Amino acid sequence: MIIRLDHVAIAVPDLEASIRRFCADLGLELSGREDVVSALTSTAFLPVPGTRVELVHPLNGQGPIQRFLEKKPQGGLHHLCFATDDIDADVVRLRALGYAFTSDAPTPGAHGSRIIFLHPRGFDGVLIELAQYPEHP
Ligand code: CO
C-alpha cells in the first residue's frame, strides 16, 4: 500500500551547482548525499515537510541518468517515488493489472530501501518508483 510521496527526483547536469541553487537560493536544506553504485547514480537529498527533493546525477558518467541527460542536457524531472509498506505485494498487484516494471524484482536503493520502477508508458509518460524502507520490512 502506498503510504506517502517519498521524493521527487530531478536529473541535474552539475550536482554541486544544483545543490547550491536549491539550498542557498531557494532555501532548502541538504540532509545528505549517497552514491547508489548499483544504480550508477549520485544522489543528494533535500527534505521539505512530508517529502523531499532528490537530485540525481550520473555516477562516473554512466548509467540511466547519463542517458537521460544525453537526451535532455539541461536536466529535468526524472521520476516520482512513492513509499510503500509492502513492495512485493504492490508489484504482484500492479503486474496483475497489466503494468510493466523496468526490472523483474526490487533492487537495493538509497537508505537501505528496496526499489522498483514502473515503466512510464503506464503512467502518462512519468517514471514512477516504489520504495520500501527498513522501518516497513
Ligand atoms: Co528515486
Backbone and ligand atoms as CSV (ligand in chain L), in Angstrom:
chain,resi,resn,atom,element,x,y,z
A,1,MET,N,N,0.847,-1.185,0.000
A,1,MET,CA,C,0.000,0.000,0.000
A,1,MET,C,C,0.893,1.249,0.000
A,2,ILE,N,N,0.520,2.231,-0.829
A,2,ILE,CA,C,1.286,3.476,-0.888
A,2,ILE,C,C,1.023,4.277,0.390
A,3,ILE,N,N,2.102,4.780,1.010
A,3,ILE,CA,C,1.929,5.498,2.279
A,3,ILE,C,C,2.357,6.973,2.213
A,4,ARG,N,N,3.142,7.360,1.217
A,4,ARG,CA,C,3.470,8.785,1.066
A,4,ARG,C,C,4.207,9.009,-0.253
A,5,LEU,N,N,4.241,10.291,-0.676
A,5,LEU,CA,C,5.128,10.687,-1.771
A,5,LEU,C,C,6.514,10.816,-1.163
A,6,ASP,N,N,7.377,9.857,-1.445
A,6,ASP,CA,C,8.678,9.827,-0.770
A,6,ASP,C,C,9.620,10.902,-1.298
A,7,HIS,N,N,9.730,10.995,-2.609
A,7,HIS,CA,C,10.563,12.059,-3.171
A,7,HIS,C,C,10.209,12.344,-4.619
A,8,VAL,N,N,10.617,13.523,-5.033
A,8,VAL,CA,C,10.560,13.941,-6.429
A,8,VAL,C,C,12.005,14.030,-6.885
A,9,ALA,N,N,12.368,13.295,-7.932
A,9,ALA,CA,C,13.763,13.244,-8.371
A,9,ALA,C,C,13.966,14.088,-9.618
A,10,ILE,N,N,14.997,14.921,-9.570
A,10,ILE,CA,C,15.353,15.798,-10.683
A,10,ILE,C,C,16.754,15.423,-11.154
A,11,ALA,N,N,16.886,15.130,-12.442
A,11,ALA,CA,C,18.200,14.835,-13.011
A,11,ALA,C,C,18.918,16.151,-13.273
A,12,VAL,N,N,20.156,16.257,-12.780
A,12,VAL,CA,C,20.892,17.527,-12.884
A,12,VAL,C,C,22.270,17.291,-13.509
A,13,PRO,N,N,22.677,18.183,-14.432
A,13,PRO,CA,C,23.973,18.007,-15.086
A,13,PRO,C,C,25.162,18.416,-14.210
A,14,ASP,N,N,24.934,19.296,-13.222
A,14,ASP,CA,C,26.020,19.759,-12.348
A,14,ASP,C,C,25.499,19.688,-10.912
A,15,LEU,N,N,25.842,18.614,-10.200
A,15,LEU,CA,C,25.259,18.363,-8.880
A,15,LEU,C,C,25.616,19.462,-7.881
A,16,GLU,N,N,26.886,19.910,-7.886
A,16,GLU,CA,C,27.291,20.936,-6.914
A,16,GLU,C,C,26.544,22.241,-7.162
A,17,ALA,N,N,26.433,22.630,-8.422
A,17,ALA,CA,C,25.731,23.881,-8.744
A,17,ALA,C,C,24.262,23.773,-8.382
A,18,SER,N,N,23.685,22.595,-8.611
A,18,SER,CA,C,22.269,22.411,-8.317
A,18,SER,C,C,22.014,22.450,-6.810
A,19,ILE,N,N,22.887,21.796,-6.028
A,19,ILE,CA,C,22.750,21.845,-4.564
A,19,ILE,C,C,22.820,23.294,-4.086
A,20,ARG,N,N,23.762,24.060,-4.641
A,20,ARG,CA,C,23.888,25.472,-4.255
A,20,ARG,C,C,22.600,26.241,-4.545
A,21,ARG,N,N,22.032,26.011,-5.726
A,21,ARG,CA,C,20.809,26.734,-6.087
A,21,ARG,C,C,19.659,26.375,-5.156
A,22,PHE,N,N,19.446,25.073,-4.941
A,22,PHE,CA,C,18.304,24.638,-4.131
A,22,PHE,C,C,18.472,25.053,-2.668
A,23,CYS,N,N,19.716,25.075,-2.169
A,23,CYS,CA,C,19.937,25.395,-0.755
A,23,CYS,C,C,20.124,26.897,-0.560
A,24,ALA,N,N,21.158,27.460,-1.155
A,24,ALA,CA,C,21.491,28.858,-0.889
A,24,ALA,C,C,20.428,29.800,-1.447
A,25,ASP,N,N,19.871,29.478,-2.614
A,25,ASP,CA,C,18.960,30.413,-3.259
A,25,ASP,C,C,17.503,30.116,-2.932
A,26,LEU,N,N,17.093,28.849,-3.069
A,26,LEU,CA,C,15.690,28.512,-2.832
A,26,LEU,C,C,15.397,28.337,-1.345
A,27,GLY,N,N,16.416,27.955,-0.565
A,27,GLY,CA,C,16.236,27.890,0.882
A,27,GLY,C,C,16.011,26.505,1.450
A,28,LEU,N,N,16.161,25.462,0.644
A,28,LEU,CA,C,16.057,24.099,1.178
A,28,LEU,C,C,17.349,23.736,1.905
A,29,GLU,N,N,17.298,22.638,2.671
A,29,GLU,CA,C,18.491,22.160,3.370
A,29,GLU,C,C,18.933,20.829,2.805
A,30,LEU,N,N,20.250,20.650,2.735
A,30,LEU,CA,C,20.815,19.374,2.288
A,30,LEU,C,C,20.888,18.444,3.492
A,31,SER,N,N,20.191,17.300,3.414
A,31,SER,CA,C,20.219,16.372,4.553
A,31,SER,C,C,21.239,15.265,4.364
A,32,GLY,N,N,21.676,15.047,3.127
A,32,GLY,CA,C,22.670,14.004,2.928
A,32,GLY,C,C,22.900,13.723,1.459
A,33,ARG,N,N,23.960,12.956,1.226
A,33,ARG,CA,C,24.295,12.546,-0.131
A,33,ARG,C,C,24.612,11.067,-0.084
A,34,GLU,N,N,24.348,10.378,-1.187
A,34,GLU,CA,C,24.650,8.952,-1.225
A,34,GLU,C,C,24.889,8.550,-2.670
A,35,ASP,N,N,25.968,7.799,-2.883
A,35,ASP,CA,C,26.204,7.206,-4.191
A,35,ASP,C,C,25.592,5.817,-4.189
A,36,VAL,N,N,24.610,5.612,-5.080
A,36,VAL,CA,C,23.978,4.297,-5.198
A,36,VAL,C,C,24.676,3.585,-6.351
A,37,VAL,N,N,25.688,2.783,-5.993
A,37,VAL,CA,C,26.558,2.185,-7.003
A,37,VAL,C,C,25.768,1.264,-7.935
A,38,SER,N,N,24.804,0.517,-7.359
A,38,SER,CA,C,24.041,-0.428,-8.184
A,38,SER,C,C,23.224,0.294,-9.252
A,39,ALA,N,N,22.880,1.564,-9.010
A,39,ALA,CA,C,22.094,2.336,-9.978
A,39,ALA,C,C,22.961,3.334,-10.743
A,40,LEU,N,N,24.278,3.325,-10.512
A,40,LEU,CA,C,25.204,4.263,-11.149
A,40,LEU,C,C,24.709,5.704,-11.000
A,41,THR,N,N,24.273,6.031,-9.788
A,41,THR,CA,C,23.666,7.330,-9.533
A,41,THR,C,C,24.219,7.952,-8.260
A,42,SER,N,N,24.558,9.240,-8.354
A,42,SER,CA,C,24.960,10.019,-7.196
A,42,SER,C,C,23.763,10.869,-6.789
A,43,THR,N,N,23.383,10.838,-5.501
A,43,THR,CA,C,22.152,11.483,-5.084
A,43,THR,C,C,22.404,12.491,-3.961
A,44,ALA,N,N,21.556,13.508,-3.904
A,44,ALA,CA,C,21.552,14.477,-2.802
A,44,ALA,C,C,20.104,14.666,-2.383
A,45,PHE,N,N,19.872,14.706,-1.058
A,45,PHE,CA,C,18.514,14.745,-0.528
A,45,PHE,C,C,18.228,16.088,0.120
A,46,LEU,N,N,17.102,16.675,-0.244
A,46,LEU,CA,C,16.710,17.985,0.255
A,46,LEU,C,C,15.297,17.878,0.811
A,47,PRO,N,N,15.169,17.660,2.126
A,47,PRO,CA,C,13.841,17.452,2.684
A,47,PRO,C,C,12.993,18.710,2.675
A,48,VAL,N,N,11.712,18.525,2.438
A,48,VAL,CA,C,10.692,19.542,2.671
A,48,VAL,C,C,9.590,18.812,3.452
A,49,PRO,N,N,8.763,19.501,4.215
A,49,PRO,CA,C,7.834,18.782,5.082
A,49,PRO,C,C,7.021,17.724,4.335
A,50,GLY,N,N,7.090,16.500,4.834
A,50,GLY,CA,C,6.307,15.407,4.264
A,50,GLY,C,C,6.944,14.658,3.129
A,51,THR,N,N,7.962,15.264,2.482
A,51,THR,CA,C,8.603,14.595,1.348
A,51,THR,C,C,9.995,15.183,1.151
A,52,ARG,N,N,10.608,14.973,0.034
A,52,ARG,CA,C,11.901,15.596,-0.224
A,52,ARG,C,C,12.165,15.640,-1.721
A,53,VAL,N,N,13.041,16.535,-2.080
A,53,VAL,CA,C,13.563,16.600,-3.438
A,53,VAL,C,C,14.849,15.791,-3.461
A,54,GLU,N,N,15.011,14.974,-4.477
A,54,GLU,CA,C,16.230,14.187,-4.629
A,54,GLU,C,C,16.888,14.618,-5.938
A,55,LEU,N,N,18.101,15.146,-5.831
A,55,LEU,CA,C,18.852,15.489,-7.039
A,55,LEU,C,C,19.649,14.263,-7.453
A,56,VAL,N,N,19.542,13.882,-8.715
A,56,VAL,CA,C,20.242,12.686,-9.188
A,56,VAL,C,C,21.185,13.056,-10.330
A,57,HIS,N,N,22.376,12.457,-10.272
A,57,HIS,CA,C,23.454,12.792,-11.200
A,57,HIS,C,C,24.171,11.488,-11.547
A,58,PRO,N,N,24.686,11.364,-12.773
A,58,PRO,CA,C,25.358,10.109,-13.136
A,58,PRO,C,C,26.591,9.863,-12.270
A,59,LEU,N,N,26.792,8.610,-11.923
A,59,LEU,CA,C,28.000,8.206,-11.210
A,59,LEU,C,C,29.019,7.761,-12.253
A,60,ASN,N,N,30.169,8.423,-12.289
A,60,ASN,CA,C,31.239,8.089,-13.231
A,60,ASN,C,C,30.796,8.201,-14.690
A,61,GLY,N,N,29.872,9.128,-14.955
A,61,GLY,CA,C,29.456,9.366,-16.338
A,61,GLY,C,C,28.748,8.199,-16.999
A,62,GLN,N,N,28.113,7.347,-16.184
A,62,GLN,CA,C,27.459,6.165,-16.744
A,62,GLN,C,C,26.043,6.052,-16.196
A,63,GLY,N,N,25.292,5.096,-16.757
A,63,GLY,CA,C,24.028,4.703,-16.157
A,63,GLY,C,C,22.822,5.449,-16.702
A,64,PRO,N,N,21.665,5.211,-16.093
A,64,PRO,CA,C,20.401,5.740,-16.620
A,64,PRO,C,C,20.310,7.264,-16.576
A,65,ILE,N,N,20.917,7.900,-15.568
A,65,ILE,CA,C,20.840,9.371,-15.515
A,65,ILE,C,C,21.720,9.974,-16.613
A,66,GLN,N,N,22.832,9.328,-16.907
A,66,GLN,CA,C,23.669,9.792,-18.021
A,66,GLN,C,C,22.876,9.749,-19.334
A,67,ARG,N,N,22.166,8.656,-19.553
A,67,ARG,CA,C,21.378,8.536,-20.794
A,67,ARG,C,C,20.267,9.586,-20.828
A,68,PHE,N,N,19.643,9.833,-19.681
A,68,PHE,CA,C,18.600,10.872,-19.595
A,68,PHE,C,C,19.190,12.223,-19.984
A,69,LEU,N,N,20.374,12.552,-19.437
A,69,LEU,CA,C,20.977,13.864,-19.694
A,69,LEU,C,C,21.484,13.988,-21.133
A,70,GLU,N,N,21.793,12.862,-21.765
A,70,GLU,CA,C,22.186,12.934,-23.178
A,70,GLU,C,C,20.997,13.356,-24.035
A,71,LYS,N,N,19.772,12.983,-23.585
A,71,LYS,CA,C,18.560,13.402,-24.310
A,71,LYS,C,C,18.089,14.789,-23.874
A,72,LYS,N,N,18.287,15.108,-22.586
A,72,LYS,CA,C,17.843,16.399,-22.032
A,72,LYS,C,C,19.021,17.014,-21.290
A,73,PRO,N,N,19.929,17.677,-22.017
A,73,PRO,CA,C,21.186,18.155,-21.418
A,73,PRO,C,C,20.995,19.139,-20.261
A,74,GLN,N,N,19.879,19.872,-20.246
A,74,GLN,CA,C,19.703,20.829,-19.143
A,74,GLN,C,C,19.123,20.161,-17.902
A,75,GLY,N,N,18.807,18.872,-17.971
A,75,GLY,CA,C,18.213,18.171,-16.841
A,75,GLY,C,C,16.703,18.240,-16.882
A,76,GLY,N,N,16.064,17.756,-15.826
A,76,GLY,CA,C,14.607,17.799,-15.784
A,76,GLY,C,C,14.047,16.807,-14.790
A,77,LEU,N,N,12.712,16.825,-14.681
A,77,LEU,CA,C,12.039,15.887,-13.773
A,77,LEU,C,C,12.341,14.461,-14.222
A,78,HIS,N,N,12.864,13.640,-13.322
A,78,HIS,CA,C,13.239,12.272,-13.688
A,78,HIS,C,C,12.220,11.249,-13.229
A,79,HIS,N,N,11.803,11.295,-11.966
A,79,HIS,CA,C,10.765,10.370,-11.504
A,79,HIS,C,C,10.131,10.854,-10.206
A,80,LEU,N,N,8.963,10.270,-9.919
A,80,LEU,CA,C,8.312,10.406,-8.623
A,80,LEU,C,C,8.476,9.094,-7.886
A,81,CYS,N,N,8.694,9.161,-6.580
A,81,CYS,CA,C,8.817,7.939,-5.789
A,81,CYS,C,C,7.758,7.913,-4.694
A,82,PHE,N,N,7.002,6.826,-4.680
A,82,PHE,CA,C,6.031,6.595,-3.610
A,82,PHE,C,C,6.577,5.541,-2.672
A,83,ALA,N,N,6.546,5.819,-1.360
A,83,ALA,CA,C,6.914,4.809,-0.377
A,83,ALA,C,C,5.733,3.868,-0.187
A,84,THR,N,N,6.051,2.589,-0.023
A,84,THR,CA,C,5.033,1.575,0.204
A,84,THR,C,C,5.412,0.777,1.453
A,85,ASP,N,N,4.414,0.212,2.104
A,85,ASP,CA,C,4.710,-0.639,3.260
A,85,ASP,C,C,4.819,-2.108,2.867
A,86,ASP,N,N,4.616,-2.413,1.576
A,86,ASP,CA,C,4.749,-3.804,1.121
A,86,ASP,C,C,5.012,-3.813,-0.384
A,87,ILE,N,N,6.279,-3.651,-0.746
A,87,ILE,CA,C,6.612,-3.506,-2.160
A,87,ILE,C,C,6.323,-4.784,-2.941
A,88,ASP,N,N,6.530,-5.937,-2.316
A,88,ASP,CA,C,6.294,-7.188,-3.041
A,88,ASP,C,C,4.812,-7.351,-3.387
A,89,ALA,N,N,3.950,-7.005,-2.441
A,89,ALA,CA,C,2.511,-7.103,-2.698
A,89,ALA,C,C,2.095,-6.109,-3.784
A,90,ASP,N,N,2.673,-4.899,-3.763
A,90,ASP,CA,C,2.311,-3.911,-4.789
A,90,ASP,C,C,2.776,-4.347,-6.179
A,91,VAL,N,N,3.943,-4.974,-6.250
A,91,VAL,CA,C,4.428,-5.455,-7.553
A,91,VAL,C,C,3.481,-6.525,-8.094
A,92,VAL,N,N,3.090,-7.455,-7.253
A,92,VAL,CA,C,2.172,-8.520,-7.694
A,92,VAL,C,C,0.848,-7.914,-8.159
A,93,ARG,N,N,0.325,-6.990,-7.342
A,93,ARG,CA,C,-0.975,-6.376,-7.650
A,93,ARG,C,C,-0.927,-5.596,-8.964
A,94,LEU,N,N,0.131,-4.799,-9.153
A,94,LEU,CA,C,0.216,-3.958,-10.355
A,94,LEU,C,C,0.509,-4.799,-11.596
A,95,ARG,N,N,1.321,-5.848,-11.443
A,95,ARG,CA,C,1.557,-6.757,-12.583
A,95,ARG,C,C,0.243,-7.398,-13.025
A,96,ALA,N,N,-0.573,-7.791,-12.047
A,96,ALA,CA,C,-1.861,-8.425,-12.369
A,96,ALA,C,C,-2.769,-7.451,-13.120
A,97,LEU,N,N,-2.578,-6.154,-12.870
A,97,LEU,CA,C,-3.364,-5.136,-13.571
A,97,LEU,C,C,-2.780,-4.805,-14.943
A,98,GLY,N,N,-1.626,-5.395,-15.286
A,98,GLY,CA,C,-1.052,-5.212,-16.604
A,98,GLY,C,C,0.070,-4.200,-16.693
A,99,TYR,N,N,0.500,-3.636,-15.548
A,99,TYR,CA,C,1.583,-2.653,-15.579
A,99,TYR,C,C,2.936,-3.340,-15.732
A,100,ALA,N,N,3.831,-2.674,-16.468
A,100,ALA,CA,C,5.172,-3.209,-16.685
A,100,ALA,C,C,6.165,-2.508,-15.766
A,101,PHE,N,N,7.151,-3.255,-15.304
A,101,PHE,CA,C,8.235,-2.712,-14.496
A,101,PHE,C,C,9.523,-2.746,-15.317
A,102,THR,N,N,10.498,-1.921,-14.934
A,102,THR,CA,C,11.742,-1.891,-15.706
A,102,THR,C,C,12.729,-2.951,-15.227
A,103,SER,N,N,12.400,-3.691,-14.167
A,103,SER,CA,C,13.226,-4.819,-13.742
A,103,SER,C,C,12.288,-5.908,-13.232
A,104,ASP,N,N,12.833,-7.108,-13.082
A,104,ASP,CA,C,11.989,-8.239,-12.687
A,104,ASP,C,C,11.575,-8.165,-11.226
A,105,ALA,N,N,12.472,-7.623,-10.389
A,105,ALA,CA,C,12.225,-7.642,-8.942
A,105,ALA,C,C,12.854,-6.404,-8.320
A,106,PRO,N,N,12.440,-6.028,-7.093
A,106,PRO,CA,C,13.056,-4.876,-6.416
A,106,PRO,C,C,14.560,-5.053,-6.239
A,107,THR,N,N,15.275,-3.927,-6.284
A,107,THR,CA,C,16.736,-3.919,-6.125
A,107,THR,C,C,17.099,-2.948,-4.996
A,108,PRO,N,N,18.340,-2.994,-4.494
A,108,PRO,CA,C,18.724,-2.098,-3.395
A,108,PRO,C,C,18.734,-0.630,-3.824
A,109,GLY,N,N,18.156,0.247,-2.985
A,109,GLY,CA,C,18.161,1.686,-3.230
A,109,GLY,C,C,18.849,2.411,-2.083
A,110,ALA,N,N,18.717,3.732,-2.060
A,110,ALA,CA,C,19.349,4.531,-1.010
A,110,ALA,C,C,18.689,4.262,0.336
A,111,HIS,N,N,19.405,4.540,1.418
A,111,HIS,CA,C,18.898,4.422,2.794
A,111,HIS,C,C,18.397,3.020,3.112
A,112,GLY,N,N,19.046,2.004,2.535
A,112,GLY,CA,C,18.648,0.631,2.842
A,112,GLY,C,C,17.301,0.223,2.279
A,113,SER,N,N,16.810,0.987,1.304
A,113,SER,CA,C,15.487,0.678,0.752
A,113,SER,C,C,15.572,-0.424,-0.300
A,114,ARG,N,N,14.414,-0.958,-0.646
A,114,ARG,CA,C,14.253,-1.796,-1.835
A,114,ARG,C,C,13.368,-1.023,-2.790
A,115,ILE,N,N,13.801,-0.943,-4.054
A,115,ILE,CA,C,13.098,-0.086,-5.011
A,115,ILE,C,C,12.804,-0.833,-6.305
A,116,ILE,N,N,11.786,-0.351,-7.001
A,116,ILE,CA,C,11.498,-0.844,-8.349
A,116,ILE,C,C,10.819,0.289,-9.106
A,117,PHE,N,N,10.988,0.310,-10.431
A,117,PHE,CA,C,10.412,1.367,-11.261
A,117,PHE,C,C,9.322,0.799,-12.158
A,118,LEU,N,N,8.207,1.514,-12.204
A,118,LEU,CA,C,7.142,1.215,-13.163
A,118,LEU,C,C,7.485,1.877,-14.488
A,119,HIS,N,N,7.216,1.184,-15.578
A,119,HIS,CA,C,7.503,1.760,-16.893
A,119,HIS,C,C,6.645,3.010,-17.109
A,120,PRO,N,N,7.260,4.092,-17.627
A,120,PRO,CA,C,6.493,5.341,-17.780
A,120,PRO,C,C,5.295,5.249,-18.722
A,121,ARG,N,N,5.287,4.266,-19.626
A,121,ARG,CA,C,4.150,4.209,-20.550
A,121,ARG,C,C,2.843,3.926,-19.805
A,122,GLY,N,N,2.934,3.354,-18.606
A,122,GLY,CA,C,1.723,3.064,-17.839
A,122,GLY,C,C,1.186,4.259,-17.082
A,123,PHE,N,N,2.010,5.305,-16.920
A,123,PHE,CA,C,1.603,6.437,-16.079
A,123,PHE,C,C,1.857,7.768,-16.780
A,124,ASP,N,N,1.254,7.913,-17.954
A,124,ASP,CA,C,1.263,9.200,-18.657
A,124,ASP,C,C,2.665,9.730,-18.912
A,125,GLY,N,N,3.605,8.812,-19.163
A,125,GLY,CA,C,4.951,9.234,-19.501
A,125,GLY,C,C,5.833,9.561,-18.312
A,126,VAL,N,N,5.308,9.373,-17.090
A,126,VAL,CA,C,6.101,9.678,-15.896
A,126,VAL,C,C,6.659,8.384,-15.308
A,127,LEU,N,N,7.958,8.392,-15.067
A,127,LEU,CA,C,8.606,7.253,-14.416
A,127,LEU,C,C,8.232,7.267,-12.937
A,128,ILE,N,N,7.718,6.140,-12.446
A,128,ILE,CA,C,7.267,6.033,-11.051
A,128,ILE,C,C,8.118,4.992,-10.336
A,129,GLU,N,N,8.689,5.390,-9.209
A,129,GLU,CA,C,9.464,4.483,-8.368
A,129,GLU,C,C,8.628,4.088,-7.153
A,130,LEU,N,N,8.716,2.838,-6.772
A,130,LEU,CA,C,8.159,2.384,-5.492
A,130,LEU,C,C,9.339,2.038,-4.600
A,131,ALA,N,N,9.266,2.414,-3.312
A,131,ALA,CA,C,10.355,2.145,-2.380
A,131,ALA,C,C,9.791,1.656,-1.063
A,132,GLN,N,N,10.439,0.632,-0.524
A,132,GLN,CA,C,10.106,0.179,0.828
A,132,GLN,C,C,11.336,0.336,1.695
A,133,TYR,N,N,11.159,1.004,2.830
A,133,TYR,CA,C,12.272,1.286,3.737
A,133,TYR,C,C,12.306,0.288,4.871
A,134,PRO,N,N,13.473,0.168,5.537
A,134,PRO,CA,C,13.604,-0.855,6.587
A,134,PRO,C,C,12.594,-0.717,7.726
A,135,GLU,N,N,12.055,0.485,7.962
A,135,GLU,CA,C,11.064,0.611,9.045
A,135,GLU,C,C,9.756,-0.080,8.685
A,136,HIS,N,N,9.602,-0.458,7.392
A,136,HIS,CA,C,8.462,-1.291,6.995
A,136,HIS,C,C,9.009,-2.544,6.316
A,137,PRO,N,N,9.663,-3.432,7.077
A,137,PRO,CA,C,10.362,-4.554,6.462
A,137,PRO,C,C,9.407,-5.587,5.850
L,1,CO,CO,CO,14.248,7.876,-6.541
